[in-house]
């Protein structure tokens, strides 16, 4: 008997939720399909009905994080009729800082996720990623009418690569702290919001 679309969606969500739960305490490398299946209500072989690889599950989690960020970006766009550069930077920084899992996924194993996922899975993910770029562009068009098309393009192609490096500067393990001290590295832990806000304002002020 064919599985209904509703059942398929529900089970895919259950698998992604299991992956999300494990990712809070384990690394990408440590998590296996066996561990993911143990957090679901069905067997490991059943997972292959919905995802071909572990990387596809992570990519689906990544896609969901982008979708949630897109919801926040669209809420900003629907909000006030105008925002100062400072206010826009604050809202953008807050919207991204509130998605620590998105920042974590950005900084780790993206190449493996994309390389080991089927084209249709990668296409769905890229749709959410592209929507985020478009939503940022819409915010700039609405709230920064002084920016030229070239300046908006330059911001997007600076901001999105910058996002990949935020997480390691905001989440540091005790082992990493000790290594920094022993290496005599001058390091001060920053919040994601502060880092993002400064980046945006530096760009706006140039």
C-alpha positions as CSV (number, residue, x, y, z in Angstrom):
1,X,0.0,0.0,0.0
2,X,1.4,3.4,-1.0
3,X,2.3,5.8,1.8
4,X,0.1,8.9,1.8
5,X,1.7,12.3,1.3
6,X,0.7,13.4,4.8
7,X,2.3,10.3,6.4
8,X,5.5,10.9,4.4
9,X,5.7,14.5,5.5
10,X,5.0,13.5,9.2
11,X,7.7,10.8,9.1
12,X,10.2,13.0,7.4
13,X,9.6,15.6,10.1
14,X,10.0,13.0,12.8
15,X,13.4,12.0,11.3
16,X,14.6,15.6,11.1
17,X,13.4,16.2,14.6
18,X,15.4,13.2,15.8
19,X,18.5,14.5,14.0
20,X,18.0,18.0,15.5
21,X,17.8,16.5,19.0
22,X,21.0,14.5,18.6
23,X,22.8,17.5,17.1
24,X,22.4,19.4,20.3
25,X,24.8,17.1,22.1
26,X,26.7,15.3,19.3
27,X,28.8,16.2,16.3
28,X,27.9,15.7,12.7
29,X,30.5,13.0,12.5
30,X,29.2,11.1,15.5
31,X,25.6,11.0,14.5
32,X,24.7,7.8,12.5
33,X,21.5,6.6,10.9
34,X,21.3,4.0,13.7
35,X,21.2,6.7,16.4
36,X,18.7,8.8,14.4
37,X,16.4,5.8,14.0
38,X,16.5,5.1,17.8
39,X,15.0,8.5,18.3
40,X,12.1,7.7,16.0
41,X,9.1,5.4,16.2
42,X,10.2,3.2,13.3
43,X,13.2,1.1,12.2
44,X,16.4,2.2,10.6
45,X,15.6,0.5,7.2
46,X,12.4,2.6,7.1
47,X,14.4,5.8,7.1
48,X,15.6,4.9,3.6
49,X,12.0,5.4,2.4
50,X,12.5,9.1,3.1
51,X,16.2,9.9,3.0
52,X,19.0,8.1,1.2
53,X,21.9,9.3,3.4
54,X,22.5,10.9,6.8
55,X,23.6,14.0,4.9
56,X,20.2,14.4,3.3
57,X,18.6,14.4,6.8
58,X,21.0,17.2,7.9
59,X,20.3,19.1,4.7
60,X,16.6,18.9,5.4
61,X,17.3,20.3,8.9
62,X,19.4,23.0,7.3
63,X,16.5,23.8,4.9
64,X,14.1,24.1,7.8
65,X,16.4,26.5,9.6
66,X,16.6,28.7,6.5
67,X,12.8,28.5,6.2
68,X,12.4,29.7,9.8
69,X,14.9,32.5,9.2
70,X,12.9,33.5,6.0
71,X,9.8,33.7,8.2
72,X,11.6,36.2,10.4
73,X,12.9,38.2,7.5
74,X,9.5,38.4,6.0
75,X,8.1,39.6,9.3
76,X,10.6,42.5,9.3
77,X,9.6,43.4,5.8
78,X,5.9,43.4,6.7
79,X,6.6,45.6,9.7
80,X,7.3,49.3,9.8
81,X,7.1,51.4,6.7
82,X,10.7,52.7,7.3
83,X,13.7,51.8,9.4
84,X,17.0,53.6,9.9
85,X,20.2,51.8,9.0
86,X,20.9,51.2,12.7
87,X,17.4,49.8,13.3
88,X,17.6,47.5,10.2
89,X,21.0,46.3,11.3
90,X,19.6,45.5,14.8
91,X,16.6,43.6,13.4
92,X,18.7,41.7,10.8
93,X,21.3,40.8,13.5
94,X,18.6,39.7,16.0
95,X,16.8,37.5,13.4
96,X,20.0,35.6,12.6
97,X,21.4,35.5,16.1
98,X,18.1,33.8,17.2
99,X,19.0,30.9,14.8
100,X,22.1,29.4,16.5
101,X,21.5,26.1,14.8
102,X,21.5,27.7,11.4
103,X,24.8,29.3,12.2
104,X,26.2,26.0,13.5
105,X,25.1,24.2,10.3
106,X,26.6,26.9,8.2
107,X,30.0,26.5,9.9
108,X,30.2,22.7,9.7
109,X,30.1,20.0,7.0
110,X,28.1,21.9,4.4
111,X,30.2,20.4,1.6
112,X,29.6,16.8,2.8
113,X,25.9,17.5,3.1
114,X,25.6,18.8,-0.4
115,X,27.9,16.2,-2.0
116,X,26.1,13.3,-0.5
117,X,22.5,14.3,-1.2
118,X,20.4,13.6,-4.2
119,X,19.7,16.5,-6.6
120,X,16.1,16.9,-5.6
121,X,17.1,17.3,-1.9
122,X,19.8,19.8,-2.8
123,X,17.4,21.7,-5.0
124,X,14.9,22.1,-2.2
125,X,17.6,23.3,0.1
126,X,18.9,25.8,-2.5
127,X,15.4,27.1,-2.9
128,X,15.3,28.0,0.8
129,X,18.8,29.5,0.7
130,X,17.9,31.5,-2.4
131,X,14.8,32.8,-0.8
132,X,16.9,34.1,2.2
133,X,19.1,36.0,-0.2
134,X,16.0,37.4,-1.9
135,X,14.4,38.4,1.4
136,X,17.6,40.3,2.5
137,X,17.6,42.0,-0.9
138,X,13.9,43.0,-0.4
139,X,14.7,44.5,3.0
140,X,17.5,46.6,1.6
141,X,15.3,47.8,-1.3
142,X,12.6,48.8,1.1
143,X,14.6,50.3,4.0
144,X,17.8,51.4,2.3
145,X,16.6,53.2,-0.9
146,X,19.9,55.1,-0.9
147,X,21.8,51.9,-1.8
148,X,22.4,51.2,-5.5
149,X,21.8,47.8,-7.1
150,X,25.5,47.2,-7.1
151,X,25.8,48.1,-3.4
152,X,23.0,45.7,-2.6
153,X,24.6,43.0,-4.6
154,X,27.9,43.6,-2.9
155,X,26.3,43.5,0.6
156,X,24.6,40.1,-0.2
157,X,27.8,38.6,-1.5
158,X,29.7,39.8,1.5
159,X,27.0,39.0,4.1
160,X,26.2,35.4,3.2
161,X,29.8,34.2,3.1
162,X,30.4,36.0,6.4
163,X,27.6,34.0,8.0
164,X,29.8,30.8,7.6
165,X,32.3,32.1,10.2
166,X,30.0,33.4,12.9
167,X,29.4,30.3,15.0
168,X,33.1,29.5,15.9
169,X,33.5,33.0,17.3
170,X,30.4,32.7,19.5
171,X,30.5,29.0,20.7
172,X,33.8,28.0,22.2
173,X,34.5,24.7,24.2
174,X,36.6,24.6,27.3
175,X,39.3,22.7,25.4
176,X,39.4,25.5,22.8
177,X,39.6,28.2,25.5
178,X,42.5,26.4,27.1
179,X,44.3,26.0,23.8
180,X,43.8,29.7,23.2
181,X,45.3,30.6,26.6
182,X,48.3,28.3,26.1
183,X,48.9,29.7,22.6
184,X,48.6,33.2,24.0
185,X,45.9,34.2,21.6
186,X,44.1,37.4,22.4
187,X,40.5,36.3,22.2
188,X,37.3,37.7,23.5
189,X,34.1,35.7,23.2
190,X,31.4,37.7,21.3
191,X,27.7,37.3,20.9
192,X,26.4,36.4,17.5
193,X,24.1,39.5,17.5
194,X,27.1,41.8,18.3
195,X,29.2,40.4,15.5
196,X,26.4,40.5,13.0
197,X,25.4,44.0,13.9
198,X,28.9,45.4,13.6
199,X,29.4,43.8,10.2
200,X,26.2,45.3,8.9
201,X,26.9,48.7,10.3
202,X,30.4,48.7,9.0
203,X,29.1,48.0,5.5
204,X,26.3,50.6,5.8
205,X,28.8,53.2,6.9
206,X,31.3,52.7,4.1
